[in-house]
Amino acid sequence: MEKVPFMDLEAQFKSLERQLRAAIEETLQSRAFIKGPAVERFNKNFLKLHGGRFGTGCSNGTSAITVALRALGVGAGDEVLVPNHTFFGTLEPVVEVGAKPVLIEIDPEYHQIDLQDAARRLTPKTKAIIPVHLYGLPEPMDEIMAFARTHSLKVIEDCAQAHLAKWKGQPVGTFGDIATFSFYPGKNLGAYGDAGFILTQDEKLFDFVNRYIDHGRRDKYLHEFFGGNFRMDGMQGAILDAKLAKMTEWTKRRRELAKAYDERLKDFSKLKPRAEAEAVYHLYVVEVANRDQVMAHFKAAGIGCGVHYPVTMNCQPAMAQFGYMAGQFAVSEKFCSRILSLPFFPEMTLEQMNFTVTEFLKVAKS
């Protein structure tokens, strides 16, 4: 058994066991297994806590991006700007709707979208841009929105790891045309299966989204257009709503733990939020020159860790069809060869952190 797990979903469950069991029992008794009252309740409560005008739960974070692209009319022949450092699920929906993902380099200081590089990659076919609030660190959305307006681009905010994060006091996901969230079990707010969320400030877009995720229908047997089956199930809605009560507390604790790590790892480069950001620290990521050695040492010491994400998008075999290959993105490729995600979860104790840091400093090289 690990002395320090990478994350501790068991501890999280124990802290909410009574409420979670009640949520599951409610679903079993109501038999509202697809959408239903629990999902509607969660939709309202998530919007109230996070911010935003309109939103609905859906099947997962990847399908949320697919629906967002459909809602904005992105399709065959279009190009979509996407950061080179992200999870592959940001790109898949672009290809799913028939468009081409155009990769953007990241900046060397904050490792987020490099808008100068984005400008160089614009073509008459560029239809949208997807900023990703990776690791729970908000992108500079005022700058991105200004760029998008200048070039008449649609904006989809990928907030999969950024529940409750803010940029200059405004919730992420409320800047662009539409935003998506993931509730994968390991996320800051995680389901007990797959689930996602689509948020927008535009009522017409929301109306389309609501119909698209449910077979393009408004009535049970009347389908106005071809959509898909991207609905949230009732069990996940009930579980997520039960967990939502702890989100503010969990987010506060993540910020405290990130600050404690910062103080203990002053000599190491680590991902940092911009001054105007209210980060929610989905992960705590450092850079090391000898990652394999550190990971091996952690394994021997009983400390969990991870790499998010070791392979840049241009190096993914699936992207070769678009002409991408290794060596095209120097900043992100170097960065991804050095990053390491340390153990990080709201239930983490300072004793666990101190043990992690002690073992890390024995072998890590900056």
One Martini backbone bead per residue (centre of mass of N, CA, C, O) as a GRO file, in nm:
protein
  366
    1MET     BB    1   0.096   0.036   0.022
    2GLU     BB    2   0.072   0.357  -0.002
    3LYS     BB    3   0.175   0.636   0.172
    4VAL     BB    4   0.127   0.821  -0.099
    5PRO     BB    5  -0.110   0.908  -0.287
    6PHE     BB    6  -0.200   1.074  -0.561
    7MET     BB    7  -0.498   0.993  -0.487
    8ASP     BB    8  -0.808   0.995  -0.257
    9LEU     BB    9  -1.114   0.850  -0.304
   10GLU     BB   10  -1.167   0.713  -0.034
   11ALA     BB   11  -1.160   0.961   0.149
   12GLN     BB   12  -1.383   1.109   0.002
   13PHE     BB   13  -1.607   0.904   0.049
   14LYS     BB   14  -1.602   0.905   0.363
   15SER     BB   15  -1.684   1.217   0.386
   16LEU     BB   16  -1.974   1.125   0.199
   17GLU     BB   17  -2.126   0.856   0.239
   18ARG     BB   18  -2.415   0.924   0.323
   19GLN     BB   19  -2.486   1.110   0.078
   20LEU     BB   20  -2.417   0.906  -0.149
   21ARG     BB   21  -2.610   0.680  -0.070
   22ALA     BB   22  -2.863   0.855  -0.089
   23ALA     BB   23  -2.834   0.925  -0.392
   24ILE     BB   24  -2.848   0.636  -0.497
   25GLU     BB   25  -3.119   0.560  -0.368
   26GLU     BB   26  -3.286   0.774  -0.509
   27THR     BB   27  -3.246   0.657  -0.794
   28LEU     BB   28  -3.359   0.375  -0.744
   29GLN     BB   29  -3.644   0.474  -0.652
   30SER     BB   30  -3.711   0.665  -0.907
   31ARG     BB   31  -3.587   0.561  -1.191
   32ALA     BB   32  -3.396   0.812  -1.288
   33PHE     BB   33  -3.147   0.728  -1.516
   34ILE     BB   34  -3.224   0.962  -1.725
   35LYS     BB   35  -3.174   1.225  -1.612
   36GLY     BB   36  -3.377   1.423  -1.437
   37PRO     BB   37  -3.401   1.568  -1.124
   38ALA     BB   38  -3.098   1.545  -1.042
   39VAL     BB   39  -2.986   1.689  -1.290
   40GLU     BB   40  -3.143   1.953  -1.262
   41ARG     BB   41  -3.029   2.022  -0.984
   42PHE     BB   42  -2.735   2.026  -1.062
   43ASN     BB   43  -2.741   2.241  -1.277
   44LYS     BB   44  -2.829   2.472  -1.088
   45ASN     BB   45  -2.600   2.440  -0.869
   46PHE     BB   46  -2.355   2.475  -1.052
   47LEU     BB   47  -2.422   2.758  -1.157
   48LYS     BB   48  -2.437   2.894  -0.879
   49LEU     BB   49  -2.138   2.828  -0.799
   50HIS     BB   50  -1.971   2.896  -1.063
   51GLY     BB   51  -2.132   3.010  -1.309
   52GLY     BB   52  -2.383   3.118  -1.519
   53ARG     BB   53  -2.672   3.086  -1.715
   54PHE     BB   54  -2.628   2.816  -1.896
   55GLY     BB   55  -2.687   2.453  -1.834
   56THR     BB   56  -2.568   2.104  -1.892
   57GLY     BB   57  -2.560   1.788  -1.863
   58CYS     BB   58  -2.343   1.517  -1.969
   59SER     BB   59  -2.152   1.241  -2.057
   60ASN     BB   60  -1.882   1.422  -2.126
   61GLY     BB   61  -1.611   1.622  -2.205
   62THR     BB   62  -1.583   1.541  -2.505
   63SER     BB   63  -1.880   1.562  -2.597
   64ALA     BB   64  -1.906   1.859  -2.522
   65ILE     BB   65  -1.724   1.960  -2.756
   66THR     BB   66  -1.885   1.847  -2.986
   67VAL     BB   67  -2.144   2.010  -2.925
   68ALA     BB   68  -2.015   2.289  -2.937
   69LEU     BB   69  -1.930   2.276  -3.233
   70ARG     BB   70  -2.211   2.231  -3.347
   71ALA     BB   71  -2.342   2.491  -3.231
   72LEU     BB   72  -2.116   2.673  -3.405
   73GLY     BB   73  -2.075   2.534  -3.700
   74VAL     BB   74  -1.851   2.326  -3.698
   75GLY     BB   75  -1.673   2.175  -3.984
   76ALA     BB   76  -1.616   2.106  -4.281
   77GLY     BB   77  -1.311   2.291  -4.359
   78ASP     BB   78  -1.235   2.364  -4.085
   79GLU     BB   79  -1.051   2.545  -3.830
   80VAL     BB   80  -0.880   2.469  -3.508
   81LEU     BB   81  -0.747   2.609  -3.230
   82VAL     BB   82  -0.488   2.427  -3.042
   83PRO     BB   83  -0.311   2.326  -2.796
   84ASN     BB   84  -0.027   2.122  -2.770
   85HIS     BB   85  -0.095   2.127  -2.454
   86THR     BB   86  -0.293   1.846  -2.382
   87PHE     BB   87  -0.561   1.660  -2.410
   88PHE     BB   88  -0.683   1.461  -2.662
   89GLY     BB   89  -0.993   1.541  -2.609
   90THR     BB   90  -0.971   1.824  -2.751
   91LEU     BB   91  -0.932   1.710  -3.054
   92GLU     BB   92  -1.137   1.488  -3.135
   93PRO     BB   93  -1.394   1.667  -3.196
   94VAL     BB   94  -1.281   1.812  -3.441
   95VAL     BB   95  -1.270   1.554  -3.614
   96GLU     BB   96  -1.563   1.455  -3.572
   97VAL     BB   97  -1.681   1.724  -3.736
   98GLY     BB   98  -1.447   1.763  -3.983
   99ALA     BB   99  -1.213   1.909  -3.876
  100LYS     BB  100  -0.907   2.095  -3.812
  101PRO     BB  101  -0.634   2.073  -3.614
  102VAL     BB  102  -0.450   2.357  -3.488
  103LEU     BB  103  -0.150   2.402  -3.355
  104ILE     BB  104  -0.022   2.553  -3.051
  105GLU     BB  105   0.196   2.710  -2.887
  106ILE     BB  106   0.365   2.768  -2.590
  107ASP     BB  107   0.460   2.947  -2.338
  108PRO     BB  108   0.755   2.963  -2.130
  109GLU     BB  109   0.615   3.061  -1.854
  110TYR     BB  110   0.291   2.940  -1.845
  111HIS     BB  111   0.206   2.724  -2.061
  112GLN     BB  112   0.028   2.871  -2.275
  113ILE     BB  113  -0.111   3.034  -2.502
  114ASP     BB  114   0.034   3.154  -2.807
  115LEU     BB  115  -0.077   3.421  -2.983
  116GLN     BB  116   0.147   3.461  -3.189
  117ASP     BB  117   0.130   3.176  -3.302
  118ALA     BB  118  -0.168   3.183  -3.374
  119ALA     BB  119  -0.146   3.409  -3.589
  120ARG     BB  120   0.040   3.237  -3.786
  121ARG     BB  121  -0.207   3.003  -3.819
  122LEU     BB  122  -0.387   3.159  -3.982
  123THR     BB  123  -0.682   3.123  -4.185
  124PRO     BB  124  -0.968   3.130  -4.375
  125LYS     BB  125  -1.058   2.852  -4.205
  126THR     BB  126  -1.071   2.981  -3.936
  127LYS     BB  127  -1.323   2.939  -3.666
  128ALA     BB  128  -1.162   2.850  -3.393
  129ILE     BB  129  -1.098   2.844  -3.030
  130ILE     BB  130  -0.923   2.639  -2.762
  131PRO     BB  131  -0.903   2.707  -2.452
  132VAL     BB  132  -0.705   2.570  -2.174
  133HIS     BB  133  -0.754   2.511  -1.821
  134LEU     BB  134  -0.494   2.382  -1.719
  135TYR     BB  135  -0.476   2.255  -1.394
  136GLY     BB  136  -0.656   2.517  -1.303
  137LEU     BB  137  -0.529   2.744  -1.499
  138PRO     BB  138  -0.601   3.035  -1.616
  139GLU     BB  139  -0.653   3.198  -1.884
  140PRO     BB  140  -0.622   3.499  -2.072
  141MET     BB  141  -0.930   3.594  -2.168
  142ASP     BB  142  -0.909   3.885  -2.270
  143GLU     BB  143  -0.696   3.828  -2.487
  144ILE     BB  144  -0.845   3.601  -2.636
  145MET     BB  145  -1.101   3.764  -2.706
  146ALA     BB  146  -0.960   3.982  -2.870
  147PHE     BB  147  -0.845   3.791  -3.080
  148ALA     BB  148  -1.116   3.669  -3.172
  149ARG     BB  149  -1.254   3.932  -3.263
  150THR     BB  150  -1.043   4.020  -3.473
  151HIS     BB  151  -1.085   3.710  -3.624
  152SER     BB  152  -1.370   3.583  -3.605
  153LEU     BB  153  -1.390   3.384  -3.349
  154LYS     BB  154  -1.467   3.112  -3.188
  155VAL     BB  155  -1.528   3.016  -2.831
  156ILE     BB  156  -1.388   2.737  -2.649
  157GLU     BB  157  -1.396   2.637  -2.320
  158ASP     BB  158  -1.169   2.429  -2.146
  159CYS     BB  159  -1.288   2.318  -1.807
  160ALA     BB  160  -1.209   2.025  -1.698
  161GLN     BB  161  -0.990   2.161  -1.458
  162ALA     BB  162  -1.183   2.447  -1.362
  163HIS     BB  163  -1.354   2.443  -1.116
  164LEU     BB  164  -1.403   2.774  -0.988
  165ALA     BB  165  -1.247   2.937  -1.169
  166LYS     BB  166  -1.071   3.259  -1.226
  167TRP     BB  167  -1.075   3.570  -1.423
  168LYS     BB  168  -1.081   3.860  -1.287
  169GLY     BB  169  -1.348   3.739  -1.116
  170GLN     BB  170  -1.430   3.550  -1.356
  171PRO     BB  171  -1.564   3.282  -1.470
  172VAL     BB  172  -1.489   3.027  -1.624
  173GLY     BB  173  -1.687   2.994  -1.926
  174THR     BB  174  -1.799   3.319  -1.954
  175PHE     BB  175  -1.650   3.430  -2.221
  176GLY     BB  176  -1.732   3.256  -2.430
  177ASP     BB  177  -1.964   3.094  -2.620
  178ILE     BB  178  -1.851   2.822  -2.489
  179ALA     BB  179  -1.847   2.547  -2.243
  180THR     BB  180  -1.646   2.286  -2.079
  181PHE     BB  181  -1.682   1.985  -1.875
  182SER     BB  182  -1.542   1.756  -1.636
  183PHE     BB  183  -1.637   1.439  -1.432
  184TYR     BB  184  -1.415   1.279  -1.385
  185PRO     BB  185  -1.323   1.115  -1.103
  186GLY     BB  186  -1.037   1.296  -1.075
  187LYS     BB  187  -1.165   1.547  -1.050
  188ASN     BB  188  -1.257   1.802  -0.852
  189LEU     BB  189  -1.532   1.707  -0.991
  190GLY     BB  190  -1.649   1.375  -0.944
  191ALA     BB  191  -1.766   1.102  -1.065
  192TYR     BB  192  -1.895   0.747  -1.103
  193GLY     BB  193  -1.796   0.823  -1.396
  194ASP     BB  194  -1.924   0.965  -1.667
  195ALA     BB  195  -1.910   1.332  -1.715
  196GLY     BB  196  -2.064   1.654  -1.804
  197PHE     BB  197  -2.052   2.006  -1.933
  198ILE     BB  198  -2.260   2.281  -2.061
  199LEU     BB  199  -2.180   2.629  -2.122
  200THR     BB  200  -2.379   2.939  -2.151
  201GLN     BB  201  -2.499   3.278  -2.244
  202ASP     BB  202  -2.673   3.148  -2.479
  203GLU     BB  203  -2.996   3.057  -2.539
  204LYS     BB  204  -2.979   2.936  -2.826
  205LEU     BB  205  -2.750   2.741  -2.773
  206PHE     BB  206  -2.889   2.591  -2.542
  207ASP     BB  207  -3.123   2.481  -2.706
  208PHE     BB  208  -2.949   2.310  -2.893
  209VAL     BB  209  -2.804   2.140  -2.684
  210ASN     BB  210  -3.052   2.006  -2.553
  211ARG     BB  211  -3.127   1.859  -2.822
  212TYR     BB  212  -2.864   1.722  -2.917
  213ILE     BB  213  -2.822   1.529  -2.658
  214ASP     BB  214  -3.144   1.430  -2.747
  215HIS     BB  215  -3.182   1.359  -3.065
  216GLY     BB  216  -3.307   1.638  -3.165
  217ARG     BB  217  -3.526   1.694  -2.933
  218ARG     BB  218  -3.835   1.803  -2.760
  219ASP     BB  219  -3.986   1.547  -2.812
  220LYS     BB  220  -3.994   1.214  -2.788
  221TYR     BB  221  -4.107   1.173  -3.123
  222LEU     BB  222  -3.963   1.462  -3.210
  223HIS     BB  223  -3.725   1.532  -3.468
  224GLU     BB  224  -3.555   1.820  -3.585
  225PHE     BB  225  -3.269   1.672  -3.572
  226PHE     BB  226  -2.947   1.555  -3.588
  227GLY     BB  227  -2.799   1.409  -3.321
  228GLY     BB  228  -2.757   1.266  -2.994
  229ASN     BB  229  -2.616   1.067  -2.715
  230PHE     BB  230  -2.536   1.305  -2.434
  231ARG     BB  231  -2.641   1.220  -2.163
  232MET     BB  232  -2.708   1.237  -1.835
  233ASP     BB  233  -2.718   1.046  -1.565
  234GLY     BB  234  -2.886   1.024  -1.268
  235MET     BB  235  -2.660   0.918  -1.085
  236GLN     BB  236  -2.450   1.141  -1.146
  237GLY     BB  237  -2.623   1.380  -1.060
  238ALA     BB  238  -2.655   1.294  -0.761
  239ILE     BB  239  -2.352   1.273  -0.690
  240LEU     BB  240  -2.264   1.560  -0.772
  241ASP     BB  241  -2.458   1.710  -0.582
  242ALA     BB  242  -2.334   1.599  -0.322
  243LYS     BB  243  -2.040   1.710  -0.377
  244LEU     BB  244  -2.090   2.021  -0.411
  245ALA     BB  245  -2.085   2.094  -0.099
  246LYS     BB  246  -1.745   2.060  -0.106
  247MET     BB  247  -1.603   2.250  -0.315
  248THR     BB  248  -1.510   2.497  -0.153
  249GLU     BB  249  -1.336   2.341   0.047
  250TRP     BB  250  -1.155   2.194  -0.157
  251THR     BB  251  -1.042   2.447  -0.298
  252LYS     BB  252  -0.909   2.575  -0.053
  253ARG     BB  253  -0.720   2.333   0.001
  254ARG     BB  254  -0.564   2.340  -0.266
  255ARG     BB  255  -0.441   2.620  -0.218
  256GLU     BB  256  -0.290   2.547   0.042
  257LEU     BB  257  -0.116   2.318  -0.079
  258ALA     BB  258   0.023   2.482  -0.299
  259LYS     BB  259   0.162   2.679  -0.106
  260ALA     BB  260   0.322   2.462   0.049
  261TYR     BB  261   0.482   2.363  -0.190
  262ASP     BB  262   0.612   2.628  -0.273
  263GLU     BB  263   0.776   2.664  -0.004
  264ARG     BB  264   0.935   2.372  -0.043
  265LEU     BB  265   1.000   2.445  -0.381
  266LYS     BB  266   1.185   2.704  -0.458
  267ASP     BB  267   1.414   2.556  -0.659
  268PHE     BB  268   1.163   2.491  -0.845
  269SER     BB  269   0.998   2.444  -1.124
  270LYS     BB  270   0.656   2.565  -1.166
  271LEU     BB  271   0.344   2.590  -1.197
  272LYS     BB  272   0.180   2.909  -1.256
  273PRO     BB  273  -0.018   3.157  -1.195
  274ARG     BB  274  -0.150   3.428  -1.269
  275ALA     BB  275  -0.220   3.713  -1.099
  276GLU     BB  276  -0.540   3.719  -1.211
  277ALA     BB  277  -0.572   3.435  -1.093
  278GLU     BB  278  -0.806   3.171  -0.981
  279ALA     BB  279  -0.696   2.890  -0.882
  280VAL     BB  280  -0.759   2.508  -0.847
  281TYR     BB  281  -0.559   2.280  -0.865
  282HIS     BB  282  -0.570   1.986  -0.999
  283LEU     BB  283  -0.258   2.010  -1.016
  284TYR     BB  284   0.093   1.946  -0.925
  285VAL     BB  285   0.356   2.098  -1.118
  286VAL     BB  286   0.680   1.997  -1.211
  287GLU     BB  287   1.030   2.037  -1.288
  288VAL     BB  288   1.259   1.790  -1.429
  289ALA     BB  289   1.561   1.630  -1.542
  290ASN     BB  290   1.492   1.332  -1.371
  291ARG     BB  291   1.213   1.174  -1.387
  292ASP     BB  292   1.264   0.866  -1.379
  293GLN     BB  293   1.417   0.871  -1.110
  294VAL     BB  294   1.193   0.992  -0.937
  295MET     BB  295   0.976   0.775  -0.994
  296ALA     BB  296   1.139   0.536  -0.884
  297HIS     BB  297   1.173   0.648  -0.598
  298PHE     BB  298   0.874   0.674  -0.532
  299LYS     BB  299   0.801   0.378  -0.563
  300ALA     BB  300   0.994   0.278  -0.333
  301ALA     BB  301   0.847   0.488  -0.116
  302GLY     BB  302   0.528   0.508  -0.169
  303ILE     BB  303   0.476   0.724  -0.414
  304GLY     BB  304   0.266   0.901  -0.593
  305CYS     BB  305   0.241   0.967  -0.956
  306GLY     BB  306   0.266   1.179  -1.260
  307VAL     BB  307   0.193   1.248  -1.621
  308HIS     BB  308   0.064   1.580  -1.746
  309TYR     BB  309   0.176   1.539  -2.055
  310PRO     BB  310   0.416   1.347  -2.231
  311VAL     BB  311   0.255   1.395  -2.511
  312THR     BB  312   0.234   1.574  -2.763
  313MET     BB  313   0.025   1.636  -3.025
  314ASN     BB  314   0.244   1.624  -3.260
  315CYS     BB  315   0.333   1.316  -3.146
  316GLN     BB  316   0.081   1.191  -3.232
  317PRO     BB  317  -0.004   0.951  -3.451
  318ALA     BB  318  -0.288   1.074  -3.536
  319MET     BB  319  -0.144   1.357  -3.647
  320ALA     BB  320   0.002   1.278  -3.917
  321GLN     BB  321  -0.234   1.344  -4.124
  322PHE     BB  322  -0.155   1.672  -4.065
  323GLY     BB  323   0.181   1.688  -4.051
  324TYR     BB  324   0.273   1.583  -3.780
  325MET     BB  325   0.576   1.604  -3.566
  326ALA     BB  326   0.859   1.579  -3.436
  327GLY     BB  327   1.016   1.909  -3.376
  328GLN     BB  328   0.789   2.160  -3.403
  329PHE     BB  329   0.775   2.206  -3.062
  330ALA     BB  330   0.997   2.311  -2.844
  331VAL     BB  331   0.857   2.401  -2.581
  332SER     BB  332   0.652   2.164  -2.532
  333GLU     BB  333   0.849   1.925  -2.560
  334LYS     BB  334   1.032   1.999  -2.325
  335PHE     BB  335   0.820   2.023  -2.105
  336CYS     BB  336   0.706   1.721  -2.133
  337SER     BB  337   0.996   1.597  -2.040
  338ARG     BB  338   0.971   1.740  -1.721
  339ILE     BB  339   0.708   1.668  -1.604
  340LEU     BB  340   0.545   1.648  -1.266
  341SER     BB  341   0.302   1.490  -1.066
  342LEU     BB  342   0.209   1.537  -0.756
  343PRO     BB  343   0.070   1.478  -0.483
  344PHE     BB  344  -0.298   1.566  -0.493
  345PHE     BB  345  -0.536   1.638  -0.232
  346PRO     BB  346  -0.757   1.752   0.004
  347GLU     BB  347  -0.674   1.508   0.219
  348MET     BB  348  -0.402   1.600   0.250
  349THR     BB  349  -0.126   1.595   0.445
  350LEU     BB  350   0.158   1.737   0.574
  351GLU     BB  351   0.300   1.469   0.618
  352GLN     BB  352   0.278   1.374   0.326
  353MET     BB  353   0.422   1.615   0.202
  354ASN     BB  354   0.692   1.601   0.355
  355PHE     BB  355   0.766   1.323   0.252
  356THR     BB  356   0.764   1.390  -0.046
  357VAL     BB  357   0.976   1.620  -0.038
  358THR     BB  358   1.207   1.464   0.085
  359GLU     BB  359   1.230   1.253  -0.146
  360PHE     BB  360   1.257   1.449  -0.380
  361LEU     BB  361   1.526   1.600  -0.278
  362LYS     BB  362   1.718   1.346  -0.303
  363VAL     BB  363   1.693   1.341  -0.653
  364ALA     BB  364   1.617   1.599  -0.770
  365LYS     BB  365   1.653   1.794  -1.078
  366SER     BB  366   1.645   2.124  -1.223
   0.00000   0.00000   0.00000
